[in-house]
Amino acid sequence: MSVFLYGLFAILLAGLLTWALSLAKRDVSIVDSLWSLMFLLAATVYLATAPDPGSRAALVMLMVALWAIRLSAYITWRNWGEGEDFRYQEIRARNQPGFAIKSLYLVFGLQGVIAWLVSLPLLLAIHSTSPLGLIDALGLTLWAIGMVFEVVGDWQLTRFKADPGNRGQVLDRGLWRYTRHPNYFGNACIWWGFALMALAAGGWWALISPLLMTFLLLKVSGVVLLEKDISERRPAYRDYIRQTNAFFPGPPRAPQPASNGSEART
């Protein structure tokens, strides 16, 4: 527990420094670039305090580093020069006056605590001394599937947005043909993969991590938040919802009349 708390301290310290930067930029959405790095920072703390790190620790550190650095770099590049994300603009508007101070705990503190809780499998896997086995292989496979969905989904979306002819259109090709949020699905797979590796180390309670992450992606900060008004801004998205699963990949459904009230269910 003490090592776990060291991870929390490191994450909150990084959040505090990034919050100070956000005040100068007047842009709290830079927390998105920090999000994945919080896990890498926590994993580094866990590794530094491991009495006898073994092959599982080395493998998990490599997996965390590849995922975290790639995602942080992509988000930073995507958001560069774009100003504060509309989601955070809404949070800012709802919490005036005094949002500059409130953002320390509403944005940076909250995300830091969530990242700390989700990082539990990393602690259990890195501090384990048991040899790698079949469950670890399954975890690595699931992590790899998640990385493919995240990386390829982001790449396909970037190419789609870069084409002026696609302005106002909906991406329904590639991975986006089978799920409306391949990157969110990929992220969930990644954390289920880490949880399996913690499970292989005897830490069954680490399953709280992917359960929490999946719930957030489905019901809080992911699908629900992104799609709450997208059909009003982009009417073509209504057909996309009727034909395509929101989260778990599946074959697209045949087009149906909008009047029948059917919605995608996943």
Summary of the structure (lengths in Angstrom):
residues: 266
radius of gyration: 19.6
end to end distance: 36.5
largest distance: 62.6
contacts: 864
relative contact order: 0.11
helix: 74%
strand: 0%
